[in-house]
Structure formats: C-alpha cells, structure tokens
Amino acid sequence: MEAILDKEFFYEERFKIASDYIRKIVELKNQNTPDALNKIISIKRLIRAMYSVK
C-alpha cells in the first residue's frame, strides 16, 4: 500500500470537509436557537483547528 504524501491531496480533502461544515453552519443559522449557536461555535473551532488558525 502506498503512502499518500501529496500536500495538494490533503489540502483538497480539508477543503471538502470545511465546505461541509460551512454548509452545516448555514443550516444552523437558519434555526436561530441557543443550541444551534453552540454548535456553530464548535464547528468554527474545528475548522480553525483543521487549518491551525488561531
């Protein structure tokens, strides 16, 4: 089995995951509930951690 070391591949995969999370944030914003707000904050933290943004 070959190891995947292609940085472009990993960037694309992270982008796909982040796009899914952003779609979820949009859905949650439409709900406009306190629970939805907490989920949005958690998802934003995940995206920042995924890209190592502080």
mmCIF file of the N, C-alpha and C atoms, coordinates in Angstrom:
data_MODEL
# 
_entry.id   MODEL 
# 
loop_
_atom_site.group_PDB 
_atom_site.id 
_atom_site.type_symbol 
_atom_site.label_atom_id 
_atom_site.label_alt_id 
_atom_site.label_comp_id 
_atom_site.label_asym_id 
_atom_site.label_entity_id 
_atom_site.label_seq_id 
_atom_site.pdbx_PDB_ins_code 
_atom_site.Cartn_x 
_atom_site.Cartn_y 
_atom_site.Cartn_z 
_atom_site.occupancy 
_atom_site.B_iso_or_equiv 
_atom_site.pdbx_formal_charge 
_atom_site.auth_seq_id 
_atom_site.auth_comp_id 
_atom_site.auth_asym_id 
_atom_site.auth_atom_id 
_atom_site.pdbx_PDB_model_num 
ATOM 1   N N  . MET A 1 1  ? 0.833   -1.177 0.000  1.00 0.00 ? 1  MET A N  1 
ATOM 2   C CA . MET A 1 1  ? 0.000   0.000  0.000  1.00 0.00 ? 1  MET A CA 1 
ATOM 3   C C  . MET A 1 1  ? 0.884   1.248  0.000  1.00 0.00 ? 1  MET A C  1 
ATOM 4   N N  . GLU A 1 2  ? 0.574   2.189  -0.883 1.00 0.00 ? 2  GLU A N  1 
ATOM 5   C CA . GLU A 1 2  ? 1.389   3.392  -0.986 1.00 0.00 ? 2  GLU A CA 1 
ATOM 6   C C  . GLU A 1 2  ? 0.951   4.444  0.023  1.00 0.00 ? 2  GLU A C  1 
ATOM 7   N N  . ALA A 1 3  ? 1.926   5.138  0.556  1.00 0.00 ? 3  ALA A N  1 
ATOM 8   C CA . ALA A 1 3  ? 1.619   6.252  1.456  1.00 0.00 ? 3  ALA A CA 1 
ATOM 9   C C  . ALA A 1 3  ? 1.270   7.473  0.609  1.00 0.00 ? 3  ALA A C  1 
ATOM 10  N N  . ILE A 1 4  ? 0.261   8.175  1.031  1.00 0.00 ? 4  ILE A N  1 
ATOM 11  C CA . ILE A 1 4  ? -0.134  9.386  0.304  1.00 0.00 ? 4  ILE A CA 1 
ATOM 12  C C  . ILE A 1 4  ? 0.553   10.574 0.966  1.00 0.00 ? 4  ILE A C  1 
ATOM 13  N N  . LEU A 1 5  ? 1.489   11.169 0.253  1.00 0.00 ? 5  LEU A N  1 
ATOM 14  C CA . LEU A 1 5  ? 2.252   12.284 0.802  1.00 0.00 ? 5  LEU A CA 1 
ATOM 15  C C  . LEU A 1 5  ? 1.991   13.574 0.036  1.00 0.00 ? 5  LEU A C  1 
ATOM 16  N N  . ASP A 1 6  ? 1.034   13.548 -0.831 1.00 0.00 ? 6  ASP A N  1 
ATOM 17  C CA . ASP A 1 6  ? 0.744   14.705 -1.667 1.00 0.00 ? 6  ASP A CA 1 
ATOM 18  C C  . ASP A 1 6  ? 0.036   15.787 -0.856 1.00 0.00 ? 6  ASP A C  1 
ATOM 19  N N  . LYS A 1 7  ? 0.712   16.918 -0.656 1.00 0.00 ? 7  LYS A N  1 
ATOM 20  C CA . LYS A 1 7  ? 0.129   18.014 0.126  1.00 0.00 ? 7  LYS A CA 1 
ATOM 21  C C  . LYS A 1 7  ? -1.138  18.549 -0.528 1.00 0.00 ? 7  LYS A C  1 
ATOM 22  N N  . GLU A 1 8  ? -1.164  18.562 -1.837 1.00 0.00 ? 8  GLU A N  1 
ATOM 23  C CA . GLU A 1 8  ? -2.344  19.056 -2.554 1.00 0.00 ? 8  GLU A CA 1 
ATOM 24  C C  . GLU A 1 8  ? -3.561  18.185 -2.242 1.00 0.00 ? 8  GLU A C  1 
ATOM 25  N N  . PHE A 1 9  ? -3.355  16.879 -2.167 1.00 0.00 ? 9  PHE A N  1 
ATOM 26  C CA . PHE A 1 9  ? -4.449  15.961 -1.835 1.00 0.00 ? 9  PHE A CA 1 
ATOM 27  C C  . PHE A 1 9  ? -5.019  16.288 -0.462 1.00 0.00 ? 9  PHE A C  1 
ATOM 28  N N  . PHE A 1 10 ? -4.147  16.451 0.523  1.00 0.00 ? 10 PHE A N  1 
ATOM 29  C CA . PHE A 1 10 ? -4.611  16.745 1.873  1.00 0.00 ? 10 PHE A CA 1 
ATOM 30  C C  . PHE A 1 10 ? -5.296  18.107 1.943  1.00 0.00 ? 10 PHE A C  1 
ATOM 31  N N  . TYR A 1 11 ? -4.792  19.068 1.198  1.00 0.00 ? 11 TYR A N  1 
ATOM 32  C CA . TYR A 1 11 ? -5.430  20.386 1.168  1.00 0.00 ? 11 TYR A CA 1 
ATOM 33  C C  . TYR A 1 11 ? -6.841  20.271 0.604  1.00 0.00 ? 11 TYR A C  1 
ATOM 34  N N  . GLU A 1 12 ? -6.982  19.525 -0.489 1.00 0.00 ? 12 GLU A N  1 
ATOM 35  C CA . GLU A 1 12 ? -8.299  19.357 -1.111 1.00 0.00 ? 12 GLU A CA 1 
ATOM 36  C C  . GLU A 1 12 ? -9.268  18.647 -0.169 1.00 0.00 ? 12 GLU A C  1 
ATOM 37  N N  . GLU A 1 13 ? -8.792  17.637 0.538  1.00 0.00 ? 13 GLU A N  1 
ATOM 38  C CA . GLU A 1 13 ? -9.656  16.911 1.472  1.00 0.00 ? 13 GLU A CA 1 
ATOM 39  C C  . GLU A 1 13 ? -10.097 17.811 2.623  1.00 0.00 ? 13 GLU A C  1 
ATOM 40  N N  . ARG A 1 14 ? -9.165  18.591 3.157  1.00 0.00 ? 14 ARG A N  1 
ATOM 41  C CA . ARG A 1 14 ? -9.541  19.524 4.228  1.00 0.00 ? 14 ARG A CA 1 
ATOM 42  C C  . ARG A 1 14 ? -10.542 20.551 3.724  1.00 0.00 ? 14 ARG A C  1 
ATOM 43  N N  . PHE A 1 15 ? -10.369 20.991 2.486  1.00 0.00 ? 15 PHE A N  1 
ATOM 44  C CA . PHE A 1 15 ? -11.296 21.958 1.903  1.00 0.00 ? 15 PHE A CA 1 
ATOM 45  C C  . PHE A 1 15 ? -12.699 21.361 1.788  1.00 0.00 ? 15 PHE A C  1 
ATOM 46  N N  . LYS A 1 16 ? -12.785 20.094 1.368  1.00 0.00 ? 16 LYS A N  1 
ATOM 47  C CA . LYS A 1 16 ? -14.092 19.430 1.261  1.00 0.00 ? 16 LYS A CA 1 
ATOM 48  C C  . LYS A 1 16 ? -14.765 19.335 2.626  1.00 0.00 ? 16 LYS A C  1 
ATOM 49  N N  . ILE A 1 17 ? -13.992 18.965 3.630  1.00 0.00 ? 17 ILE A N  1 
ATOM 50  C CA . ILE A 1 17 ? -14.538 18.847 4.984  1.00 0.00 ? 17 ILE A CA 1 
ATOM 51  C C  . ILE A 1 17 ? -15.006 20.212 5.481  1.00 0.00 ? 17 ILE A C  1 
ATOM 52  N N  . ALA A 1 18 ? -14.175 21.233 5.279  1.00 0.00 ? 18 ALA A N  1 
ATOM 53  C CA . ALA A 1 18 ? -14.545 22.584 5.714  1.00 0.00 ? 18 ALA A CA 1 
ATOM 54  C C  . ALA A 1 18 ? -15.801 23.061 4.983  1.00 0.00 ? 18 ALA A C  1 
ATOM 55  N N  . SER A 1 19 ? -15.931 22.739 3.710  1.00 0.00 ? 19 SER A N  1 
ATOM 56  C CA . SER A 1 19 ? -17.125 23.130 2.953  1.00 0.00 ? 19 SER A CA 1 
ATOM 57  C C  . SER A 1 19 ? -18.376 22.488 3.538  1.00 0.00 ? 19 SER A C  1 
ATOM 58  N N  . ASP A 1 20 ? -18.264 21.215 3.924  1.00 0.00 ? 20 ASP A N  1 
ATOM 59  C CA . ASP A 1 20 ? -19.402 20.536 4.556  1.00 0.00 ? 20 ASP A CA 1 
ATOM 60  C C  . ASP A 1 20 ? -19.770 21.212 5.869  1.00 0.00 ? 20 ASP A C  1 
ATOM 61  N N  . TYR A 1 21 ? -18.753 21.563 6.646  1.00 0.00 ? 21 TYR A N  1 
ATOM 62  C CA . TYR A 1 21 ? -19.007 22.240 7.920  1.00 0.00 ? 21 TYR A CA 1 
ATOM 63  C C  . TYR A 1 21 ? -19.667 23.603 7.698  1.00 0.00 ? 21 TYR A C  1 
ATOM 64  N N  . ILE A 1 22 ? -19.230 24.320 6.681  1.00 0.00 ? 22 ILE A N  1 
ATOM 65  C CA . ILE A 1 22 ? -19.808 25.635 6.400  1.00 0.00 ? 22 ILE A CA 1 
ATOM 66  C C  . ILE A 1 22 ? -21.273 25.496 6.000  1.00 0.00 ? 22 ILE A C  1 
ATOM 67  N N  . ARG A 1 23 ? -21.586 24.464 5.211  1.00 0.00 ? 23 ARG A N  1 
ATOM 68  C CA . ARG A 1 23 ? -22.997 24.215 4.868  1.00 0.00 ? 23 ARG A CA 1 
ATOM 69  C C  . ARG A 1 23 ? -23.817 23.953 6.124  1.00 0.00 ? 23 ARG A C  1 
ATOM 70  N N  . LYS A 1 24 ? -23.240 23.205 7.048  1.00 0.00 ? 24 LYS A N  1 
ATOM 71  C CA . LYS A 1 24 ? -23.937 22.906 8.299  1.00 0.00 ? 24 LYS A CA 1 
ATOM 72  C C  . LYS A 1 24 ? -24.150 24.189 9.106  1.00 0.00 ? 24 LYS A C  1 
ATOM 73  N N  . ILE A 1 25 ? -23.153 25.076 9.121  1.00 0.00 ? 25 ILE A N  1 
ATOM 74  C CA . ILE A 1 25 ? -23.289 26.356 9.830  1.00 0.00 ? 25 ILE A CA 1 
ATOM 75  C C  . ILE A 1 25 ? -24.456 27.152 9.249  1.00 0.00 ? 25 ILE A C  1 
ATOM 76  N N  . VAL A 1 26 ? -24.574 27.179 7.930  1.00 0.00 ? 26 VAL A N  1 
ATOM 77  C CA . VAL A 1 26 ? -25.671 27.912 7.289  1.00 0.00 ? 26 VAL A CA 1 
ATOM 78  C C  . VAL A 1 26 ? -27.017 27.325 7.714  1.00 0.00 ? 26 VAL A C  1 
ATOM 79  N N  . GLU A 1 27 ? -27.113 26.000 7.744  1.00 0.00 ? 27 GLU A N  1 
ATOM 80  C CA . GLU A 1 27 ? -28.357 25.355 8.188  1.00 0.00 ? 27 GLU A CA 1 
ATOM 81  C C  . GLU A 1 27 ? -28.681 25.734 9.631  1.00 0.00 ? 27 GLU A C  1 
ATOM 82  N N  . LEU A 1 28 ? -27.661 25.725 10.481 1.00 0.00 ? 28 LEU A N  1 
ATOM 83  C CA . LEU A 1 28 ? -27.872 26.033 11.893 1.00 0.00 ? 28 LEU A CA 1 
ATOM 84  C C  . LEU A 1 28 ? -28.255 27.499 12.095 1.00 0.00 ? 28 LEU A C  1 
ATOM 85  N N  . LYS A 1 29 ? -27.687 28.396 11.291 1.00 0.00 ? 29 LYS A N  1 
ATOM 86  C CA . LYS A 1 29 ? -28.047 29.814 11.413 1.00 0.00 ? 29 LYS A CA 1 
ATOM 87  C C  . LYS A 1 29 ? -29.526 30.028 11.129 1.00 0.00 ? 29 LYS A C  1 
ATOM 88  N N  . ASN A 1 30 ? -30.068 29.240 10.227 1.00 0.00 ? 30 ASN A N  1 
ATOM 89  C CA . ASN A 1 30 ? -31.494 29.358 9.904  1.00 0.00 ? 30 ASN A CA 1 
ATOM 90  C C  . ASN A 1 30 ? -32.380 28.899 11.062 1.00 0.00 ? 30 ASN A C  1 
ATOM 91  N N  . GLN A 1 31 ? -31.858 28.026 11.924 1.00 0.00 ? 31 GLN A N  1 
ATOM 92  C CA . GLN A 1 31 ? -32.630 27.552 13.073 1.00 0.00 ? 31 GLN A CA 1 
ATOM 93  C C  . GLN A 1 31 ? -32.731 28.625 14.150 1.00 0.00 ? 31 GLN A C  1 
ATOM 94  N N  . ASN A 1 32 ? -31.662 29.396 14.337 1.00 0.00 ? 32 ASN A N  1 
ATOM 95  C CA . ASN A 1 32 ? -31.646 30.523 15.274 1.00 0.00 ? 32 ASN A CA 1 
ATOM 96  C C  . ASN A 1 32 ? -32.066 30.139 16.701 1.00 0.00 ? 32 ASN A C  1 
ATOM 97  N N  . THR A 1 33 ? -31.451 29.080 17.227 1.00 0.00 ? 33 THR A N  1 
ATOM 98  C CA . THR A 1 33 ? -31.706 28.661 18.607 1.00 0.00 ? 33 THR A CA 1 
ATOM 99  C C  . THR A 1 33 ? -30.390 28.699 19.382 1.00 0.00 ? 33 THR A C  1 
ATOM 100 N N  . PRO A 1 34 ? -30.449 28.742 20.720 1.00 0.00 ? 34 PRO A N  1 
ATOM 101 C CA . PRO A 1 34 ? -29.208 28.740 21.509 1.00 0.00 ? 34 PRO A CA 1 
ATOM 102 C C  . PRO A 1 34 ? -28.356 27.491 21.261 1.00 0.00 ? 34 PRO A C  1 
ATOM 103 N N  . ASP A 1 35 ? -29.014 26.340 21.100 1.00 0.00 ? 35 ASP A N  1 
ATOM 104 C CA . ASP A 1 35 ? -28.273 25.106 20.830 1.00 0.00 ? 35 ASP A CA 1 
ATOM 105 C C  . ASP A 1 35 ? -27.562 25.193 19.483 1.00 0.00 ? 35 ASP A C  1 
ATOM 106 N N  . ALA A 1 36 ? -28.228 25.771 18.499 1.00 0.00 ? 36 ALA A N  1 
ATOM 107 C CA . ALA A 1 36 ? -27.620 25.933 17.179 1.00 0.00 ? 36 ALA A CA 1 
ATOM 108 C C  . ALA A 1 36 ? -26.400 26.845 17.264 1.00 0.00 ? 36 ALA A C  1 
ATOM 109 N N  . LEU A 1 37 ? -26.493 27.899 18.064 1.00 0.00 ? 37 LEU A N  1 
ATOM 110 C CA . LEU A 1 37 ? -25.364 28.816 18.227 1.00 0.00 ? 37 LEU A CA 1 
ATOM 111 C C  . LEU A 1 37 ? -24.158 28.098 18.828 1.00 0.00 ? 37 LEU A C  1 
ATOM 112 N N  . ASN A 1 38 ? -24.384 27.262 19.821 1.00 0.00 ? 38 ASN A N  1 
ATOM 113 C CA . ASN A 1 38 ? -23.286 26.493 20.424 1.00 0.00 ? 38 ASN A CA 1 
ATOM 114 C C  . ASN A 1 38 ? -22.659 25.545 19.408 1.00 0.00 ? 38 ASN A C  1 
ATOM 115 N N  . LYS A 1 39 ? -23.476 24.925 18.578 1.00 0.00 ? 39 LYS A N  1 
ATOM 116 C CA . LYS A 1 39 ? -22.949 24.026 17.548 1.00 0.00 ? 39 LYS A CA 1 
ATOM 117 C C  . LYS A 1 39 ? -22.130 24.800 16.522 1.00 0.00 ? 39 LYS A C  1 
ATOM 118 N N  . ILE A 1 40 ? -22.592 26.000 16.161 1.00 0.00 ? 40 ILE A N  1 
ATOM 119 C CA . ILE A 1 40 ? -21.855 26.835 15.207 1.00 0.00 ? 40 ILE A CA 1 
ATOM 120 C C  . ILE A 1 40 ? -20.476 27.174 15.762 1.00 0.00 ? 40 ILE A C  1 
ATOM 121 N N  . ILE A 1 41 ? -20.419 27.554 17.017 1.00 0.00 ? 41 ILE A N  1 
ATOM 122 C CA . ILE A 1 41 ? -19.140 27.893 17.650 1.00 0.00 ? 41 ILE A CA 1 
ATOM 123 C C  . ILE A 1 41 ? -18.213 26.683 17.652 1.00 0.00 ? 41 ILE A C  1 
ATOM 124 N N  . SER A 1 42 ? -18.746 25.511 17.959 1.00 0.00 ? 42 SER A N  1 
ATOM 125 C CA . SER A 1 42 ? -17.937 24.286 17.964 1.00 0.00 ? 42 SER A CA 1 
ATOM 126 C C  . SER A 1 42 ? -17.400 23.968 16.574 1.00 0.00 ? 42 SER A C  1 
ATOM 127 N N  . ILE A 1 43 ? -18.236 24.117 15.568 1.00 0.00 ? 43 ILE A N  1 
ATOM 128 C CA . ILE A 1 43 ? -17.807 23.838 14.198 1.00 0.00 ? 43 ILE A CA 1 
ATOM 129 C C  . ILE A 1 43 ? -16.727 24.820 13.766 1.00 0.00 ? 43 ILE A C  1 
ATOM 130 N N  . LYS A 1 44 ? -16.873 26.090 14.129 1.00 0.00 ? 44 LYS A N  1 
ATOM 131 C CA . LYS A 1 44 ? -15.845 27.080 13.788 1.00 0.00 ? 44 LYS A CA 1 
ATOM 132 C C  . LYS A 1 44 ? -14.512 26.715 14.432 1.00 0.00 ? 44 LYS A C  1 
ATOM 133 N N  . ARG A 1 45 ? -14.558 26.230 15.664 1.00 0.00 ? 45 ARG A N  1 
ATOM 134 C CA . ARG A 1 45 ? -13.325 25.792 16.334 1.00 0.00 ? 45 ARG A CA 1 
ATOM 135 C C  . ARG A 1 45 ? -12.686 24.622 15.590 1.00 0.00 ? 45 ARG A C  1 
ATOM 136 N N  . LEU A 1 46 ? -13.508 23.688 15.130 1.00 0.00 ? 46 LEU A N  1 
ATOM 137 C CA . LEU A 1 46 ? -12.981 22.549 14.372 1.00 0.00 ? 46 LEU A CA 1 
ATOM 138 C C  . LEU A 1 46 ? -12.294 23.001 13.091 1.00 0.00 ? 46 LEU A C  1 
ATOM 139 N N  . ILE A 1 47 ? -12.927 23.932 12.385 1.00 0.00 ? 47 ILE A N  1 
ATOM 140 C CA . ILE A 1 47 ? -12.341 24.426 11.135 1.00 0.00 ? 47 ILE A CA 1 
ATOM 141 C C  . ILE A 1 47 ? -11.018 25.128 11.414 1.00 0.00 ? 47 ILE A C  1 
ATOM 142 N N  . ARG A 1 48 ? -10.989 25.959 12.450 1.00 0.00 ? 48 ARG A N  1 
ATOM 143 C CA . ARG A 1 48 ? -9.736  26.656 12.795 1.00 0.00 ? 48 ARG A CA 1 
ATOM 144 C C  . ARG A 1 48 ? -8.645  25.660 13.166 1.00 0.00 ? 48 ARG A C  1 
ATOM 145 N N  . ALA A 1 49 ? -8.996  24.630 13.921 1.00 0.00 ? 49 ALA A N  1 
ATOM 146 C CA . ALA A 1 49 ? -8.012  23.620 14.318 1.00 0.00 ? 49 ALA A CA 1 
ATOM 147 C C  . ALA A 1 49 ? -7.508  22.847 13.100 1.00 0.00 ? 49 ALA A C  1 
ATOM 148 N N  . MET A 1 50 ? -8.406  22.583 12.170 1.00 0.00 ? 50 MET A N  1 
ATOM 149 C CA . MET A 1 50 ? -8.033  21.834 10.980 1.00 0.00 ? 50 MET A CA 1 
ATOM 150 C C  . MET A 1 50 ? -7.002  22.595 10.156 1.00 0.00 ? 50 MET A C  1 
ATOM 151 N N  . TYR A 1 51 ? -7.112  23.907 10.127 1.00 0.00 ? 51 TYR A N  1 
ATOM 152 C CA . TYR A 1 51 ? -6.177  24.732 9.365  1.00 0.00 ? 51 TYR A CA 1 
ATOM 153 C C  . TYR A 1 51 ? -5.136  25.403 10.256 1.00 0.00 ? 51 TYR A C  1 
ATOM 154 N N  . SER A 1 52 ? -5.122  25.051 11.524 1.00 0.00 ? 52 SER A N  1 
ATOM 155 C CA . SER A 1 52 ? -4.177  25.606 12.502 1.00 0.00 ? 52 SER A CA 1 
ATOM 156 C C  . SER A 1 52 ? -4.221  27.127 12.530 1.00 0.00 ? 52 SER A C  1 
ATOM 157 N N  . VAL A 1 53 ? -5.410  27.682 12.485 1.00 0.00 ? 53 VAL A N  1 
ATOM 158 C CA . VAL A 1 53 ? -5.604  29.130 12.544 1.00 0.00 ? 53 VAL A CA 1 
ATOM 159 C C  . VAL A 1 53 ? -6.014  29.482 13.959 1.00 0.00 ? 53 VAL A C  1 
ATOM 160 N N  . LYS A 1 54 ? -5.350  30.489 14.521 1.00 0.00 ? 54 LYS A N  1 
ATOM 161 C CA . LYS A 1 54 ? -5.683  30.900 15.891 1.00 0.00 ? 54 LYS A CA 1 
ATOM 162 C C  . LYS A 1 54 ? -6.208  32.300 15.905 1.00 0.00 ? 54 LYS A C  1 
# 
